[in-house]
């Protein structure tokens, strides 16, 4: 299984890198998905690719932090060989 690294940048808390397979990342960010999907049930709860996972995670952060000035931004870290 391929491992990915997702970088979450927050305006005040800095950045955090989380690595794992797609399934591991889904489990790690489960709470953010839960909150985001509870506010917007149109968000896909089960993305199939890492690219769609990052898009959905960003949407969930936007729902979760809707009224906050300090926002989180999701980025897929590319590995250089």
C-alpha positions as CSV (number, residue, x, y, z in Angstrom):
1,X,0.0,0.0,0.0
2,X,1.3,3.4,-0.9
3,X,2.0,5.9,1.8
4,X,1.2,9.6,1.5
5,X,2.1,12.7,3.6
6,X,-0.6,15.4,4.1
7,X,0.5,18.8,5.5
8,X,-2.1,20.8,7.4
9,X,-1.2,24.4,7.9
10,X,-2.9,26.5,10.5
11,X,-2.5,30.3,10.7
12,X,-1.7,30.2,14.4
13,X,-0.7,26.7,15.3
14,X,1.8,26.2,12.5
15,X,2.0,23.1,10.4
16,X,1.6,19.4,11.0
17,X,2.5,16.5,8.8
18,X,0.6,13.3,8.9
19,X,1.7,10.2,6.9
20,X,0.0,7.0,6.1
21,X,-2.0,5.0,3.6
22,X,-5.3,6.5,2.4
23,X,-7.2,4.3,4.9
24,X,-4.9,5.4,7.8
25,X,-5.4,9.0,6.9
26,X,-9.1,8.6,6.8
27,X,-9.1,7.1,10.3
28,X,-6.7,9.9,11.6
29,X,-8.9,12.7,10.3
30,X,-12.2,10.9,11.1
31,X,-13.3,13.6,13.6
32,X,-12.7,16.4,11.1
33,X,-14.7,14.4,8.5
34,X,-17.5,13.8,11.0
35,X,-17.8,17.5,11.9
36,X,-17.6,18.7,8.3
37,X,-20.1,16.2,7.0
38,X,-22.5,17.0,9.8
39,X,-22.6,20.6,8.7
40,X,-22.7,19.8,4.9
41,X,-24.1,16.4,4.0
42,X,-23.1,16.9,0.4
43,X,-19.4,16.3,1.3
44,X,-18.2,12.8,0.1
45,X,-17.5,10.8,3.3
46,X,-15.5,8.1,1.5
47,X,-13.0,9.5,-1.0
48,X,-11.3,6.9,-3.2
49,X,-8.1,8.8,-4.2
50,X,-5.5,10.8,-2.2
51,X,-6.3,13.9,-4.4
52,X,-10.0,13.6,-3.6
53,X,-9.2,13.0,0.1
54,X,-7.3,16.3,0.3
55,X,-10.1,18.1,-1.4
56,X,-12.7,16.6,1.0
57,X,-10.5,17.3,4.0
58,X,-10.2,20.9,3.0
59,X,-14.0,21.2,2.6
60,X,-14.4,19.6,6.0
61,X,-12.0,22.1,7.6
62,X,-13.9,25.0,5.9
63,X,-17.2,23.7,7.4
64,X,-15.6,23.1,10.8
65,X,-13.9,26.6,10.9
66,X,-16.7,28.5,9.2
67,X,-16.7,31.5,11.5
68,X,-13.0,31.5,12.4
69,X,-10.4,33.9,11.2
70,X,-7.7,31.4,11.8
71,X,-8.1,28.8,9.1
72,X,-6.4,25.5,8.2
73,X,-5.1,24.6,4.7
74,X,-4.5,21.1,3.4
75,X,-1.7,20.2,1.0
76,X,-0.3,16.9,-0.3
77,X,3.4,16.7,0.2
78,X,5.2,15.5,-2.9
79,X,8.1,13.2,-2.5
80,X,11.3,14.0,-4.4
81,X,13.5,11.2,-5.5
